[in-house]
């Protein structure tokens, strides 16, 4: 059956939504956040301690992405996803059990490797299981639910051990959902337009700039008490952030389902760039800065899953997540390290790269059949 006309059953949609939500929740609450808390609680907050451990996670994430692309076959997708989630579980469980530097290195290795495996594998599994008609909205709902859950006060403010346990819960949900993702559509891989060589290069640049900007803003907010107090403190603020995340992600998923990839990413980028310019260390911080940041992050995060998933190609997913995902995150943290504000220069630089990437993308056919 053609992916454009295939209508998946309710069980498949539920499986896809909860698997996307579970994988994103694991990354957000643990790989990006909880594991760092665990390292700081166990070994201290010194840069010489934290940075090399997180570097191991990043390198392992790249390795996991490449490995998934090399071994992925549609027939073994569910088994590979389950194996990757098992590795993720090892990282979360290990973070609660270890007490030494070597132990945290091992947990970082498992966390990064597992995350790389599952993100690439899931991206390659979604279109054969869901088809085209519901792909955008499915990814949007799953992504939005993950961001909303991770921003709930009881989750966001939980300690490292609790967040590791929640990561294990996410793994269990992902294992359940992954079993429902049965490939039913002979998709074929688009090779024109956004998925030509030039189109892929353009999108990798765009996504790398977005991830770098997001990572830099996240780092500055997290390490600047005044910004954290204004944007991420208080139950009311966190619940509102959760709602904005969910709404923006679902809207982005709907827009992507209409074929509006460029417009969706442009809207998310504009929101994130404006927020970045407002997060400049001055107080009081405009309330709009937080809402724009949240909305922009959700919008581009949905596109970050949709773009490689729409291709059905594990190799493309590996390029996007290894270079734009892990590489962009490292770049953003490096730019923000030691700063209490987000300077205009990096924000303008990211905006320039995004604009150039989108203009380059427009040189190729924008619609992919």
Long-range contacts (C-beta under 8 A, 24 or more apart in sequence): 1-131, 1-184, 1-185, 1-186, 2-185, 3-127, 3-128, 3-131, 3-132, 3-185, 3-186, 3-187, 3-188, 4-131, 4-132, 4-133, 5-131, 5-133, 6-131, 6-132, 6-133, 6-184, 6-185, 7-131, 7-133, 7-134, 8-129, 8-130, 8-131, 8-134, 8-184, 11-180, 12-129, 12-130, 12-180, 12-181, 12-182, 12-184, 13-130, 13-134, 13-138, 14-177, 14-180, 15-129, 15-176, 15-177, 15-178, 15-179, 15-180, 15-181, 16-126, 16-129, 16-130, 16-138, 16-139, 16-142, 16-177, 16-180, 16-181, 17-138, 17-141, 17-142, 17-145, 17-177, 18-142, 18-173, 18-174, 18-176, 18-177, 19-81, 19-122, 19-142, 19-173, 19-174, 19-177, 19-178, 19-180, 19-181, 20-122, 20-126, 20-138, 20-139, 20-141, 20-142, 20-143, 20-146, 20-305, 21-141, 21-142, 21-143, 21-145, 21-146, 21-149, 21-173, 22-146, 22-170, 22-171, 22-173, 22-174, 22-177, 23-118, 23-119, 23-122, 23-146, 23-170, 23-174, 24-142, 24-143, 24-146, 24-147, 24-301, 24-305, 25-146, 25-149, 25-150, 25-166, 25-167, 25-170, 26-88, 26-92, 26-115, 26-118, 26-167, 26-170, 26-171, 26-174, 27-115, 27-119, 28-146, 28-147, 28-150, 29-149, 29-150, 29-155, 29-163, 29-166, 29-167, 29-170, 30-91, 30-92, 30-95, 30-111, 30-163, 30-164, 30-166, 30-167, 30-170, 31-57, 31-91, 31-111, 31-112, 31-115, 31-167, 33-150, 33-163, 34-92, 34-95, 34-160, 34-163, 34-164, 34-166, 34-167, 35-91, 35-95, 35-107, 35-108, 35-111, 35-160, 35-164, 37-159, 37-160, 37-163, 38-95, 38-96, 38-104, 38-107, 38-160, 38-161, 38-164, 39-95, 39-104, 39-108, 41-159, 41-160, 42-98, 42-99, 42-104, 43-101, 43-104, 47-337, 49-101, 53-101, 53-104, 53-105, 53-108, 54-108, 55-330, 56-105, 56-108, 56-109, 56-112, 57-108, 57-109, 57-111, 57-112, 58-112, 58-326, 58-329, 58-330, 59-112, 60-108, 60-109, 60-110, 60-111, 60-112, 60-113, 60-116, 61-112, 61-113, 61-115, 61-116, 61-321, 61-322, 61-325, 61-326, 62-112, 62-116, 62-322, 62-326, 62-327, 63-112, 63-113, 63-116, 64-112, 64-113, 64-114, 64-115, 64-116, 64-117, 64-120, 65-116, 65-117, 65-119, 65-120, 65-317, 65-318, 65-321, 65-322, 65-325, 65-326, 66-116, 66-318, 66-322, 67-113, 67-116, 67-117, 68-116, 68-117, 68-118, 68-119, 68-120, 68-121, 68-124, 68-314, 68-317, 68-318, 69-120, 69-314, 69-315, 69-317, 69-318, 72-120, 72-121, 72-124, 72-314, 74-124, 74-125, 74-128, 74-183, 75-183, 77-121, 77-124, 77-125, 77-128, 77-181, 77-183, 78-125, 78-178, 78-179, 78-181, 78-182, 80-117, 80-121, 81-118, 81-121, 81-122, 81-125, 81-174, 81-178, 81-181, 82-175, 82-178, 83-117, 84-114, 84-116, 84-117, 84-118, 84-121, 85-114, 85-118, 85-171, 85-174, 85-175, 85-178, 86-114, 86-171, 87-113, 87-114, 87-117, 88-114, 88-115, 88-118, 88-167, 88-171, 89-114, 89-168, 89-171, 90-114, 92-164, 92-165, 92-167, 92-168, 92-171, 93-164, 93-168, 95-160, 95-164, 96-161, 96-164, 96-165, 116-321, 116-322, 116-326, 118-174, 119-317, 119-321, 119-325, 120-314, 120-317, 120-318, 120-321, 121-314, 122-178, 122-309, 123-305, 123-308, 123-309, 123-314, 123-317, 123-321, 124-308, 124-309, 124-312, 124-313, 124-314, 124-317, 125-178, 125-181, 125-183, 126-181, 126-305, 126-309, 127-185, 127-187, 127-309, 127-310, 127-311, 127-312, 128-183, 128-184, 128-185, 128-186, 128-187, 128-312, 129-180, 129-181, 129-182, 129-183, 129-184, 129-185, 131-184, 131-185, 132-310, 133-257, 134-257, 135-256, 135-257, 135-306, 135-309, 135-310, 136-252, 136-253, 136-254, 136-255, 136-256, 136-257, 136-258, 136-302, 136-306, 137-250, 137-253, 137-254, 137-257, 138-253, 139-253, 139-256, 139-302, 139-305, 139-306, 139-309, 140-249, 140-250, 140-251, 140-252, 140-253, 140-254, 140-256, 140-302, 141-249, 141-250, 141-253, 143-249, 143-253, 143-298, 143-301, 143-302, 143-305, 144-245, 144-246, 144-247, 144-248, 144-249, 144-250, 144-253, 144-298, 144-302, 145-246, 147-242, 147-245, 147-246, 147-249, 147-297, 147-298, 147-301, 148-242, 148-243, 148-245, 148-246, 149-242, 151-238, 151-239, 151-241, 151-242, 151-245, 152-238, 152-239, 152-242, 153-235, 153-238, 153-239, 156-232, 156-238, 157-238, 187-312, 188-312, 189-311, 189-312, 189-313, 190-310, 190-311, 190-368, 190-369, 192-364, 192-365, 192-368, 192-369, 193-364, 193-365, 193-366, 193-367, 193-368, 194-261, 194-307, 194-361, 194-364, 194-365, 194-366, 194-368, 195-311, 195-313, 195-316, 195-368, 196-364, 196-365, 198-360, 198-363, 198-364, 199-361, 199-364, 200-316, 200-319, 201-360, 202-357, 202-358, 202-360, 202-361, 202-364, 203-307, 203-320, 203-357, 203-361, 204-319, 204-320, 204-323, 204-324, 205-353, 205-356, 205-357, 205-360, 206-265, 206-269, 206-353, 206-354, 206-357, 206-358, 206-361, 207-300, 207-303, 207-304, 207-307, 207-320, 207-324, 207-325, 207-328, 208-323, 208-324, 208-327, 208-328, 208-331, 208-353, 209-328, 209-350, 209-351, 209-353, 209-354, 209-357, 210-265, 210-268, 210-269, 210-272, 210-300, 210-304, 210-324, 210-328, 210-350, 210-354, 211-304, 211-324, 211-325, 211-328, 211-329, 211-332, 212-328, 212-329, 212-331, 212-332, 212-335, 212-350, 213-272, 213-273, 213-276, 213-332, 213-346, 213-347, 213-350, 214-272, 214-296, 214-297, 214-300, 214-332, 215-328, 215-329, 215-330, 215-331, 215-332, 215-333, 215-336, 216-276, 216-332, 216-333, 216-335, 216-336, 216-342, 216-346, 217-272, 217-275, 217-276, 217-279, 217-293, 217-332, 217-336, 217-342, 218-332, 219-332, 219-333, 219-336, 219-337, 220-279, 220-336, 220-339, 220-340, 220-341, 220-342, 221-279, 221-293, 223-340, 224-281, 224-340, 224-341, 226-281, 226-283, 226-285, 227-279, 227-281, 227-285, 230-283, 230-284, 230-285, 230-287, 230-290, 231-285, 231-289, 231-290, 231-293, 232-290, 237-290, 240-291, 241-290, 241-291, 241-294, 244-291, 244-294, 244-295, 244-298, 245-294, 245-295, 245-297, 245-298, 246-298, 248-294, 248-295, 248-296, 248-298, 248-299, 249-298, 249-299, 249-301, 249-302, 251-299, 252-298, 252-299, 252-302, 252-303, 253-302, 253-306, 256-302, 256-303, 256-306, 259-367, 261-303, 261-306, 261-307, 261-366, 262-358, 262-361, 262-362, 262-366, 264-299, 264-302, 264-303, 265-299, 265-300, 265-303, 265-358, 266-358, 267-299, 268-295, 268-296, 268-297, 268-298, 268-299, 268-300, 268-303, 269-296, 269-300, 269-351, 269-354, 270-296, 271-295, 271-296, 271-299, 272-296, 272-297, 272-300, 273-347, 273-350, 273-351, 273-354, 276-342, 276-347, 276-350, 277-344, 277-347, 279-341, 279-342, 280-341, 280-342, 280-343, 280-344, 281-340, 281-341, 281-342, 282-341, 310-368
